[in-house]
Amino acid sequence: MTNLNNPTLKPGDTIIASDAKRGTYSMHTITGTSGNMATTADSPYWDTRTAIEHKPGTTAEGFDYTHIIHSSLKWMKRDMKASKSTPVNIVGHFSKEEATKRNIHKYYAALHEAHDILTDGGRMIKHANPAAPLNQYHNNPHMVDSEQTVADIMRCLNEETSNLTANYDKATQEVAYIIDRIAQQDEKRVNAYMDKVRASKVEPSNEFIYLQDGIVGTHDLGVMVGDILRVATHHGWQYMQVTGGTSQKVTLNDLSTGETNTLAVVSVHDDEYGTYCQPGCDYEFHYNVSLQLSWEDGTVITVFNYAILPSPDPALVDDYHNLITGQCETMFEELLNFRDPSKDTGWLIALTSSIGAEVRKLSYEDGNIFRIQNLKEYVHKLVKREREYHMKEAGANRLELWGNLQAIAEFNK
């Protein structure tokens, strides 16, 4: 390889450049030169023109560089991206003869893979242990030039992985403690309510009704006569008890007003499919299906949520209502904000993000009084699964990295 600080580039030469900030690599073949500017072969898709300018400087972040790579598109596209100029350092310069003799494509592939593993996808992560000759961003594997260096780097990375694992265990213990504490308080309230349910002598009948619309078949809702439903409409939540009915409609008694209502499944053909259907279309996906609540005066409104209470005892409705109202407050006020996301790094970001997604999913299950207990079980399984996955992945990555660093060291000897 020739002088890398101010190389004399000639047509036919191949260079490997490293982004001054991120450390990502690119390989270019020189096609011509003019003053401080050298042109390179177009991209494999012929859509990008690239030139390399010798212009030493320092980025705003303090990274020194020797050259700038200018890239621009050769034709307009629908989603145009602005041309860009990237400060780089040339870390490999090969004559046409040398590039032919040595396997620089294998070397470049090893650099690319090693960089990707070391920097976790190229993110600017500063490491406490530089693992010489790597810098604190681990983004310069082209510096590796001996088997001893490879061994030293792998030892440092193994130590860092062990430290990360210890920190992960400590942080996940804190996460699990917070969830466990909230779940323990909730469990006491749930158990108190369920004790009342078990003590109640009120039981639903054995008469089962499965609502159907007569067009696309059954709906998700099946009830027993005597069941108490918590029904949500644009008027809010209402508690109603099933008094009878058929597969076409269920009769309900509003426990607050004493009014009689009916609940039915209504299917309306989607006009979007109108021109493609024959009369009497029975394709289920052509219909919009909903639950409709009707009053004796003819008023009809759509039900957008429902829940069957654990007990058909009207005397326990207030206890149920207080329980789930408290759970809603817990879900939205405590569990959705159980941890400051700015404190999370690395593995914990994915973990807490998954927990947050599960909290949001469970927050819609108003009828599930065990949802906070379900969340506790989910978190414990997730922590264990994520740890095992990351440890396995870290082991596989270290093995792959070792092979790439060995190839780089062999090339750089």
NUMAR-422714 format. One record per residue (C-alpha): residue number from 1; x, y, z. Coordinates in nm, 3 decimals, decimal comma. Layout:
// NUMAR-422714
+-----+---------+---------+---------+
|  nr |       x |       y |       z |
+-----+---------+---------+---------+
| NUM |       X |       Y |       Z |
...
+-----+---------+---------+---------+
//
This chain:
// NUMAR-422714
+-----+---------+---------+---------+
|  nr |       x |       y |       z |
+-----+---------+---------+---------+
|   1 |   0,000 |   0,000 |   0,000 |
|   2 |   0,118 |   0,355 |  -0,071 |
|   3 |   0,124 |   0,672 |   0,142 |
|   4 |  -0,226 |   0,710 |   0,290 |
|   5 |  -0,200 |   1,068 |   0,420 |
|   6 |  -0,154 |   1,222 |   0,075 |
|   7 |  -0,161 |   0,940 |  -0,178 |
|   8 |  -0,094 |   1,005 |  -0,544 |
|   9 |  -0,399 |   0,856 |  -0,706 |
|  10 |  -0,375 |   0,715 |  -1,057 |
|  11 |  -0,636 |   0,567 |  -1,292 |
|  12 |  -0,684 |   0,200 |  -1,211 |
|  13 |  -0,593 |   0,240 |  -0,843 |
|  14 |  -0,833 |   0,105 |  -0,580 |
|  15 |  -0,883 |   0,282 |  -0,249 |
|  16 |  -1,068 |   0,196 |   0,070 |
|  17 |  -1,202 |   0,500 |   0,255 |
|  18 |  -1,325 |   0,529 |   0,613 |
|  19 |  -1,590 |   0,783 |   0,712 |
|  20 |  -1,409 |   1,025 |   0,945 |
|  21 |  -1,696 |   1,028 |   1,195 |
|  22 |  -1,874 |   0,694 |   1,173 |
|  23 |  -1,585 |   0,480 |   1,050 |
|  24 |  -1,794 |   0,305 |   0,782 |
|  25 |  -1,595 |   0,182 |   0,483 |
|  26 |  -1,634 |   0,232 |   0,110 |
|  27 |  -1,421 |   0,104 |  -0,180 |
|  28 |  -1,361 |   0,296 |  -0,502 |
|  29 |  -1,172 |   0,247 |  -0,828 |
|  30 |  -1,004 |   0,561 |  -0,964 |
|  31 |  -1,089 |   0,648 |  -1,326 |
|  32 |  -0,913 |   0,983 |  -1,362 |
|  33 |  -0,754 |   1,279 |  -1,180 |
|  34 |  -0,749 |   1,656 |  -1,215 |
|  35 |  -0,558 |   1,862 |  -0,957 |
|  36 |  -0,678 |   1,765 |  -0,609 |
|  37 |  -0,982 |   1,585 |  -0,748 |
|  38 |  -1,006 |   1,221 |  -0,855 |
|  39 |  -1,308 |   1,062 |  -1,021 |
|  40 |  -1,414 |   0,705 |  -0,952 |
|  41 |  -1,608 |   0,433 |  -1,132 |
|  42 |  -1,984 |   0,481 |  -1,113 |
|  43 |  -2,191 |   0,281 |  -0,866 |
|  44 |  -2,296 |  -0,074 |  -0,967 |
|  45 |  -2,638 |   0,065 |  -1,064 |
|  46 |  -2,483 |   0,354 |  -1,263 |
|  47 |  -2,701 |   0,603 |  -1,076 |
|  48 |  -2,435 |   0,779 |  -0,865 |
|  49 |  -2,129 |   0,978 |  -0,968 |
|  50 |  -1,851 |   1,002 |  -0,711 |
|  51 |  -1,537 |   1,214 |  -0,688 |
|  52 |  -1,267 |   1,228 |  -0,419 |
|  53 |  -1,104 |   1,557 |  -0,323 |
|  54 |  -0,783 |   1,588 |  -0,124 |
|  55 |  -0,880 |   1,850 |   0,132 |
|  56 |  -0,754 |   1,785 |   0,491 |
|  57 |  -0,962 |   1,924 |   0,776 |
|  58 |  -1,147 |   1,854 |   1,101 |
|  59 |  -1,519 |   1,788 |   1,144 |
|  60 |  -1,733 |   1,989 |   1,386 |
|  61 |  -1,715 |   1,690 |   1,622 |
|  62 |  -1,334 |   1,699 |   1,621 |
|  63 |  -1,260 |   1,410 |   1,379 |
|  64 |  -0,962 |   1,472 |   1,147 |
|  65 |  -0,985 |   1,378 |   0,780 |
|  66 |  -0,770 |   1,396 |   0,468 |
|  67 |  -1,023 |   1,372 |   0,185 |
|  68 |  -1,383 |   1,448 |   0,098 |
|  69 |  -1,599 |   1,214 |  -0,110 |
|  70 |  -1,859 |   1,399 |  -0,318 |
|  71 |  -2,161 |   1,194 |  -0,436 |
|  72 |  -2,445 |   1,303 |  -0,663 |
|  73 |  -2,723 |   1,130 |  -0,856 |
|  74 |  -2,697 |   1,106 |  -1,234 |
|  75 |  -3,069 |   1,155 |  -1,294 |
|  76 |  -3,369 |   1,290 |  -1,111 |
|  77 |  -3,580 |   1,051 |  -0,906 |
|  78 |  -3,923 |   1,081 |  -0,752 |
|  79 |  -3,779 |   1,096 |  -0,400 |
|  80 |  -3,465 |   1,296 |  -0,459 |
|  81 |  -3,195 |   1,302 |  -0,193 |
|  82 |  -2,956 |   1,592 |  -0,176 |
|  83 |  -2,601 |   1,542 |  -0,300 |
|  84 |  -2,365 |   1,483 |  -0,012 |
|  85 |  -2,002 |   1,541 |   0,074 |
|  86 |  -1,851 |   1,303 |   0,328 |
|  87 |  -1,517 |   1,366 |   0,505 |
|  88 |  -1,308 |   1,048 |   0,495 |
|  89 |  -0,961 |   0,905 |   0,550 |
|  90 |  -0,805 |   0,673 |   0,297 |
|  91 |  -0,708 |   0,358 |   0,486 |
|  92 |  -0,617 |   0,141 |   0,188 |
|  93 |  -0,455 |   0,238 |  -0,144 |
|  94 |  -0,367 |  -0,030 |  -0,398 |
|  95 |  -0,221 |  -0,008 |  -0,744 |
|  96 |  -0,399 |  -0,193 |  -1,023 |
|  97 |  -0,135 |  -0,467 |  -1,011 |
|  98 |  -0,153 |  -0,501 |  -0,632 |
|  99 |  -0,533 |  -0,510 |  -0,635 |
| 100 |  -0,519 |  -0,793 |  -0,888 |
| 101 |  -0,258 |  -0,989 |  -0,693 |
| 102 |  -0,414 |  -0,954 |  -0,346 |
| 103 |  -0,771 |  -1,045 |  -0,250 |
| 104 |  -0,878 |  -0,692 |  -0,157 |
| 105 |  -1,249 |  -0,776 |  -0,194 |
| 106 |  -1,222 |  -1,036 |   0,084 |
| 107 |  -1,029 |  -0,782 |   0,293 |
| 108 |  -1,292 |  -0,514 |   0,233 |
| 109 |  -1,574 |  -0,755 |   0,324 |
| 110 |  -1,391 |  -0,843 |   0,650 |
| 111 |  -1,352 |  -0,472 |   0,732 |
| 112 |  -1,720 |  -0,408 |   0,666 |
| 113 |  -1,840 |  -0,703 |   0,876 |
| 114 |  -1,597 |  -0,636 |   1,162 |
| 115 |  -1,698 |  -0,270 |   1,176 |
| 116 |  -2,067 |  -0,358 |   1,179 |
| 117 |  -2,023 |  -0,601 |   1,470 |
| 118 |  -1,790 |  -0,375 |   1,668 |
| 119 |  -2,014 |  -0,070 |   1,641 |
| 120 |  -2,351 |  -0,247 |   1,670 |
| 121 |  -2,474 |  -0,133 |   1,332 |
| 122 |  -2,254 |   0,176 |   1,303 |
| 123 |  -2,396 |   0,375 |   1,594 |
| 124 |  -2,164 |   0,624 |   1,761 |
| 125 |  -2,122 |   0,438 |   2,090 |
| 126 |  -1,823 |   0,535 |   2,301 |
| 127 |  -1,665 |   0,242 |   2,483 |
| 128 |  -1,495 |   0,271 |   2,821 |
| 129 |  -1,225 |   0,028 |   2,705 |
| 130 |  -1,070 |   0,123 |   2,367 |
| 131 |  -0,933 |  -0,234 |   2,310 |
| 132 |  -0,614 |  -0,107 |   2,141 |
| 133 |  -0,543 |  -0,055 |   1,859 |
| 134 |  -0,916 |   0,012 |   1,817 |
| 135 |  -1,035 |   0,358 |   1,915 |
| 136 |  -1,308 |   0,427 |   2,170 |
| 137 |  -1,573 |   0,390 |   1,901 |
| 138 |  -1,437 |   0,050 |   1,788 |
| 139 |  -1,483 |   0,173 |   1,430 |
| 140 |  -1,128 |   0,130 |   1,295 |
| 141 |  -1,063 |  -0,245 |   1,255 |
| 142 |  -0,826 |  -0,168 |   0,965 |
| 143 |  -0,562 |  -0,102 |   1,232 |
| 144 |  -0,542 |  -0,471 |   1,328 |
| 145 |  -0,217 |  -0,624 |   1,201 |
| 146 |  -0,125 |  -0,930 |   1,410 |
| 147 |  -0,273 |  -1,239 |   1,573 |
| 148 |  -0,163 |  -1,109 |   1,914 |
| 149 |  -0,358 |  -0,789 |   1,852 |
| 150 |  -0,665 |  -0,998 |   1,766 |
| 151 |  -0,626 |  -1,196 |   2,091 |
| 152 |  -0,589 |  -0,875 |   2,295 |
| 153 |  -0,899 |  -0,721 |   2,136 |
| 154 |  -1,109 |  -1,031 |   2,195 |
| 155 |  -1,003 |  -1,042 |   2,561 |
| 156 |  -1,104 |  -0,677 |   2,609 |
| 157 |  -1,437 |  -0,732 |   2,435 |
| 158 |  -1,511 |  -1,041 |   2,646 |
| 159 |  -1,452 |  -0,834 |   2,959 |
| 160 |  -1,676 |  -0,557 |   2,827 |
| 161 |  -1,952 |  -0,808 |   2,745 |
| 162 |  -1,930 |  -0,944 |   3,099 |
| 163 |  -1,963 |  -0,591 |   3,237 |
| 164 |  -2,260 |  -0,521 |   3,010 |
| 165 |  -2,426 |  -0,844 |   3,124 |
| 166 |  -2,376 |  -0,752 |   3,489 |
| 167 |  -2,521 |  -0,405 |   3,426 |
| 168 |  -2,813 |  -0,560 |   3,236 |
| 169 |  -2,887 |  -0,796 |   3,525 |
| 170 |  -2,879 |  -0,507 |   3,770 |
| 171 |  -3,103 |  -0,286 |   3,555 |
| 172 |  -3,354 |  -0,564 |   3,481 |
| 173 |  -3,375 |  -0,641 |   3,851 |
| 174 |  -3,481 |  -0,280 |   3,901 |
| 175 |  -3,737 |  -0,310 |   3,620 |
| 176 |  -3,876 |  -0,636 |   3,760 |
| 177 |  -3,889 |  -0,487 |   4,111 |
| 178 |  -4,102 |  -0,193 |   3,994 |
| 179 |  -4,344 |  -0,419 |   3,804 |
| 180 |  -4,355 |  -0,671 |   4,093 |
| 181 |  -4,433 |  -0,396 |   4,346 |
| 182 |  -4,723 |  -0,264 |   4,137 |
| 183 |  -4,847 |  -0,617 |   4,064 |
| 184 |  -4,833 |  -0,711 |   4,433 |
| 185 |  -5,058 |  -0,418 |   4,526 |
| 186 |  -5,297 |  -0,507 |   4,242 |
| 187 |  -5,302 |  -0,874 |   4,340 |
| 188 |  -5,433 |  -0,786 |   4,686 |
| 189 |  -5,722 |  -0,589 |   4,535 |
| 190 |  -5,801 |  -0,863 |   4,280 |
| 191 |  -5,795 |  -1,134 |   4,547 |
| 192 |  -6,026 |  -0,931 |   4,770 |
| 193 |  -6,276 |  -0,898 |   4,486 |
| 194 |  -6,248 |  -1,264 |   4,382 |
| 195 |  -6,306 |  -1,371 |   4,745 |
| 196 |  -6,641 |  -1,191 |   4,726 |
| 197 |  -6,717 |  -1,356 |   4,391 |
| 198 |  -6,649 |  -1,702 |   4,533 |
| 199 |  -6,855 |  -1,623 |   4,843 |
| 200 |  -7,156 |  -1,509 |   4,639 |
| 201 |  -7,436 |  -1,760 |   4,593 |
| 202 |  -7,552 |  -1,603 |   4,265 |
| 203 |  -7,483 |  -1,818 |   3,957 |
| 204 |  -7,573 |  -1,769 |   3,589 |
| 205 |  -7,818 |  -2,008 |   3,426 |
| 206 |  -7,715 |  -2,284 |   3,188 |
| 207 |  -7,887 |  -2,114 |   2,894 |
| 208 |  -7,618 |  -2,016 |   2,643 |
| 209 |  -7,675 |  -1,767 |   2,358 |
| 210 |  -7,429 |  -1,718 |   2,073 |
| 211 |  -7,514 |  -1,409 |   1,871 |
| 212 |  -7,540 |  -1,446 |   1,493 |
| 213 |  -7,629 |  -1,200 |   1,221 |
| 214 |  -7,785 |  -1,441 |   0,975 |
| 215 |  -7,543 |  -1,345 |   0,696 |
| 216 |  -7,180 |  -1,403 |   0,790 |
| 217 |  -7,236 |  -1,633 |   1,088 |
| 218 |  -7,156 |  -1,605 |   1,455 |
| 219 |  -7,011 |  -1,307 |   1,638 |
| 220 |  -6,742 |  -1,322 |   1,907 |
| 221 |  -6,997 |  -1,266 |   2,182 |
| 222 |  -7,156 |  -1,562 |   2,358 |
| 223 |  -7,346 |  -1,507 |   2,686 |
| 224 |  -7,530 |  -1,698 |   2,955 |
| 225 |  -7,867 |  -1,578 |   3,078 |
| 226 |  -7,788 |  -1,399 |   3,404 |
| 227 |  -7,450 |  -1,267 |   3,292 |
| 228 |  -7,374 |  -0,902 |   3,365 |
| 229 |  -7,218 |  -0,708 |   3,078 |
| 230 |  -7,017 |  -0,390 |   3,096 |
| 231 |  -7,107 |  -0,224 |   2,767 |
| 232 |  -6,928 |   0,078 |   2,618 |
| 233 |  -7,098 |   0,319 |   2,378 |
| 234 |  -7,045 |   0,686 |   2,305 |
| 235 |  -7,260 |   0,745 |   2,617 |
| 236 |  -6,993 |   0,577 |   2,831 |
| 237 |  -6,997 |   0,250 |   3,027 |
| 238 |  -7,323 |   0,087 |   3,130 |
| 239 |  -7,387 |  -0,231 |   3,329 |
| 240 |  -7,659 |  -0,457 |   3,194 |
| 241 |  -7,779 |  -0,806 |   3,285 |
| 242 |  -7,881 |  -1,068 |   3,028 |
| 243 |  -8,243 |  -1,168 |   3,082 |
| 244 |  -8,298 |  -1,384 |   2,772 |
| 245 |  -8,288 |  -1,382 |   2,396 |
| 246 |  -8,211 |  -1,577 |   2,083 |
| 247 |  -7,918 |  -1,602 |   1,842 |
| 248 |  -8,061 |  -1,292 |   1,666 |
| 249 |  -8,080 |  -1,065 |   1,973 |
| 250 |  -8,018 |  -1,066 |   2,346 |
| 251 |  -8,244 |  -0,884 |   2,591 |
| 252 |  -8,075 |  -0,684 |   2,863 |
| 253 |  -8,182 |  -0,507 |   3,180 |
| 254 |  -7,999 |  -0,181 |   3,254 |
| 255 |  -7,895 |  -0,213 |   3,620 |
| 256 |  -7,893 |   0,165 |   3,667 |
| 257 |  -8,224 |   0,263 |   3,507 |
| 258 |  -8,418 |  -0,063 |   3,491 |
| 259 |  -8,481 |  -0,008 |   3,118 |
| 260 |  -8,498 |  -0,302 |   2,879 |
| 261 |  -8,250 |  -0,306 |   2,590 |
| 262 |  -8,165 |  -0,547 |   2,314 |
| 263 |  -7,824 |  -0,637 |   2,179 |
| 264 |  -7,786 |  -0,764 |   1,824 |
| 265 |  -7,519 |  -0,829 |   1,563 |
| 266 |  -7,566 |  -0,614 |   1,254 |
| 267 |  -7,383 |  -0,671 |   0,926 |
| 268 |  -7,376 |  -0,399 |   0,661 |
| 269 |  -7,243 |  -0,473 |   0,314 |
| 270 |  -6,941 |  -0,257 |   0,231 |
| 271 |  -7,022 |  -0,042 |  -0,074 |
| 272 |  -6,662 |  -0,082 |  -0,185 |
| 273 |  -6,750 |  -0,432 |  -0,304 |
| 274 |  -7,090 |  -0,339 |  -0,450 |
| 275 |  -6,992 |  -0,355 |  -0,816 |
| 276 |  -6,829 |  -0,696 |  -0,776 |
| 277 |  -7,107 |  -0,877 |  -0,587 |
| 278 |  -7,416 |  -1,066 |  -0,687 |
| 279 |  -7,740 |  -1,014 |  -0,490 |
| 280 |  -7,728 |  -1,210 |  -0,165 |
| 281 |  -7,350 |  -1,187 |  -0,130 |
| 282 |  -7,234 |  -1,407 |   0,158 |
| 283 |  -6,862 |  -1,327 |   0,161 |
| 284 |  -6,781 |  -1,250 |   0,523 |
| 285 |  -6,503 |  -1,002 |   0,443 |
| 286 |  -6,749 |  -0,795 |   0,232 |
| 287 |  -6,940 |  -0,695 |   0,545 |
| 288 |  -6,880 |  -0,455 |   0,831 |
| 289 |  -7,002 |  -0,632 |   1,145 |
| 290 |  -7,087 |  -0,453 |   1,469 |
| 291 |  -7,280 |  -0,491 |   1,792 |
| 292 |  -7,585 |  -0,266 |   1,811 |
| 293 |  -7,764 |  -0,169 |   2,133 |
| 294 |  -8,133 |  -0,075 |   2,098 |
| 295 |  -8,375 |   0,100 |   2,334 |
| 296 |  -8,752 |   0,062 |   2,353 |
| 297 |  -8,797 |   0,408 |   2,200 |
| 298 |  -8,615 |   0,297 |   1,883 |
| 299 |  -8,276 |   0,451 |   1,961 |
| 300 |  -7,988 |   0,240 |   1,826 |
| 301 |  -7,618 |   0,298 |   1,901 |
| 302 |  -7,302 |   0,101 |   1,830 |
| 303 |  -7,120 |  -0,089 |   2,103 |
| 304 |  -6,744 |  -0,053 |   2,068 |
| 305 |  -6,637 |  -0,251 |   2,374 |
| 306 |  -6,785 |  -0,500 |   2,616 |
| 307 |  -6,686 |  -0,724 |   2,906 |
| 308 |  -6,861 |  -1,007 |   3,088 |
| 309 |  -6,819 |  -0,964 |   3,463 |
| 310 |  -6,674 |  -1,255 |   3,667 |
| 311 |  -6,990 |  -1,261 |   3,881 |
| 312 |  -7,359 |  -1,233 |   3,782 |
| 313 |  -7,432 |  -1,086 |   4,126 |
| 314 |  -7,558 |  -0,725 |   4,090 |
| 315 |  -7,441 |  -0,656 |   4,444 |
| 316 |  -7,078 |  -0,691 |   4,329 |
| 317 |  -7,097 |  -0,451 |   4,033 |
| 318 |  -6,965 |  -0,155 |   4,234 |
| 319 |  -6,672 |  -0,365 |   4,359 |
| 320 |  -6,591 |  -0,466 |   4,002 |
| 321 |  -6,622 |  -0,108 |   3,878 |
| 322 |  -6,390 |   0,025 |   4,149 |
| 323 |  -6,136 |  -0,250 |   4,076 |
| 324 |  -6,108 |  -0,191 |   3,703 |
| 325 |  -6,119 |   0,188 |   3,742 |
| 326 |  -5,820 |   0,161 |   3,976 |
| 327 |  -5,645 |  -0,069 |   3,730 |
| 328 |  -5,695 |   0,180 |   3,448 |
| 329 |  -5,530 |   0,450 |   3,656 |
| 330 |  -5,244 |   0,214 |   3,737 |
| 331 |  -5,197 |   0,119 |   3,370 |
| 332 |  -5,194 |   0,475 |   3,238 |
| 333 |  -5,035 |   0,664 |   3,527 |
| 334 |  -4,780 |   0,417 |   3,664 |
| 335 |  -4,708 |   0,137 |   3,418 |
| 336 |  -4,689 |   0,344 |   3,099 |
| 337 |  -4,432 |   0,567 |   3,270 |
| 338 |  -4,268 |   0,314 |   3,501 |
| 339 |  -3,916 |   0,408 |   3,389 |
| 340 |  -3,745 |   0,715 |   3,246 |
| 341 |  -3,647 |   0,606 |   2,890 |
| 342 |  -3,345 |   0,839 |   2,895 |
| 343 |  -3,187 |   0,604 |   3,151 |
| 344 |  -3,201 |   0,308 |   2,914 |
| 345 |  -2,916 |   0,215 |   2,683 |
| 346 |  -2,822 |  -0,085 |   2,472 |
| 347 |  -3,017 |  -0,399 |   2,557 |
| 348 |  -3,253 |  -0,216 |   2,795 |
| 349 |  -3,396 |   0,005 |   2,521 |
| 350 |  -3,551 |  -0,295 |   2,343 |
| 351 |  -3,664 |  -0,448 |   2,673 |
| 352 |  -3,846 |  -0,143 |   2,809 |
| 353 |  -3,991 |  -0,073 |   2,465 |
| 354 |  -4,140 |  -0,425 |   2,457 |
| 355 |  -4,282 |  -0,379 |   2,808 |
| 356 |  -4,437 |  -0,047 |   2,706 |
| 357 |  -4,600 |  -0,209 |   2,401 |
| 358 |  -4,742 |  -0,488 |   2,620 |
| 359 |  -4,880 |  -0,231 |   2,868 |
| 360 |  -5,054 |  -0,044 |   2,585 |
| 361 |  -5,200 |  -0,370 |   2,452 |
| 362 |  -5,328 |  -0,478 |   2,794 |
| 363 |  -5,467 |  -0,131 |   2,868 |
| 364 |  -5,744 |  -0,201 |   2,613 |
| 365 |  -5,849 |  -0,524 |   2,788 |
| 366 |  -6,082 |  -0,356 |   3,034 |
| 367 |  -6,257 |  -0,683 |   3,110 |
| 368 |  -5,935 |  -0,859 |   3,210 |
| 369 |  -5,897 |  -0,802 |   3,585 |
| 370 |  -5,581 |  -1,015 |   3,577 |
| 371 |  -5,402 |  -0,804 |   3,318 |
| 372 |  -5,149 |  -0,656 |   3,562 |
| 373 |  -5,068 |  -1,008 |   3,682 |
| 374 |  -5,036 |  -1,109 |   3,315 |
| 375 |  -4,792 |  -0,820 |   3,268 |
| 376 |  -4,582 |  -0,939 |   3,562 |
| 377 |  -4,551 |  -1,287 |   3,409 |
| 378 |  -4,474 |  -1,135 |   3,069 |
| 379 |  -4,193 |  -0,919 |   3,211 |
| 380 |  -4,025 |  -1,208 |   3,394 |
| 381 |  -4,034 |  -1,427 |   3,081 |
| 382 |  -3,916 |  -1,139 |   2,863 |
| 383 |  -3,618 |  -1,055 |   3,086 |
| 384 |  -3,506 |  -1,418 |   3,086 |
| 385 |  -3,560 |  -1,463 |   2,712 |
| 386 |  -3,384 |  -1,137 |   2,620 |
| 387 |  -3,083 |  -1,219 |   2,837 |
| 388 |  -3,047 |  -1,565 |   2,685 |
| 389 |  -3,091 |  -1,425 |   2,335 |
| 390 |  -2,834 |  -1,147 |   2,378 |
| 391 |  -2,580 |  -1,378 |   2,540 |
| 392 |  -2,621 |  -1,625 |   2,253 |
| 393 |  -2,600 |  -1,345 |   1,997 |
| 394 |  -2,294 |  -1,195 |   2,168 |
| 395 |  -2,120 |  -1,533 |   2,153 |
| 396 |  -2,202 |  -1,576 |   1,783 |
| 397 |  -2,090 |  -1,220 |   1,709 |
| 398 |  -1,759 |  -1,270 |   1,889 |
| 399 |  -1,691 |  -1,584 |   1,688 |
| 400 |  -1,773 |  -1,405 |   1,361 |
| 401 |  -1,569 |  -1,102 |   1,466 |
| 402 |  -1,268 |  -1,319 |   1,551 |
| 403 |  -1,273 |  -1,466 |   1,197 |
| 404 |  -1,295 |  -1,121 |   1,036 |
| 405 |  -1,018 |  -0,974 |   1,251 |
| 406 |  -0,796 |  -1,273 |   1,170 |
| 407 |  -0,850 |  -1,208 |   0,798 |
| 408 |  -0,770 |  -0,837 |   0,843 |
| 409 |  -0,454 |  -0,910 |   1,045 |
| 410 |  -0,335 |  -1,161 |   0,785 |
| 411 |  -0,387 |  -0,907 |   0,506 |
| 412 |  -0,212 |  -0,626 |   0,697 |
| 413 |   0,100 |  -0,826 |   0,790 |
+-----+---------+---------+---------+
//
